[in-house]
């Protein structure tokens, strides 16, 4: 991979999956903000472009030939759908079930002295509800159609017209909901001071912030796979057939 400041975050993430880990550590939004150039993203985050490029180059060198990341641009869409559901949807549901009571516990103990916890809890509640409905729509409607469409293309059978006009229509809706989720993640991180626990944080408080940071990282990767790989490939396939 040649790191160029004019390349978009999406292009860099697609060419070099390890770049997403670098972006995550630096707080650069590569999923919903993937259309920004590296230079624009660094400026928005107040980071040195040269320093970020060095981090990317070092990460690429370290991963080298040992990288086990699958190239989802070349894998079948059905396999990518299975991966998203089995890995990211499963994780999201499990963490929502774990984080909701943990948030309640920490709020009950520390909420009086740390009012930001209530803001995080309310934002998380809304996000959890939105994600639950979002994933159900993907699994019940959009994903099955994408898989059937790909099967028809592979078997050279006619592609049945979707009940929602074109694939682009539900994709637009899903991407809009991804943007909403991204805003919620940013709001929670801001309320939690970058998830740096305060001096009086107990173990549960520290565990909560660590878990929220991990939840955010996984959702970023989840959205990246859909926004930047699955959806564009599905829309292109739909137009071609």
PyMOL commands that set and color helices and strands:
alter all, ss='L'
color gray80, all
select helices_A, chain A and resi 9-15+18-26+38-45+49-66+77-110+116-154+167-191+193-195+203-240
alter helices_A, ss='H'
color red, helices_A
deselect
rebuild
show_as cartoon
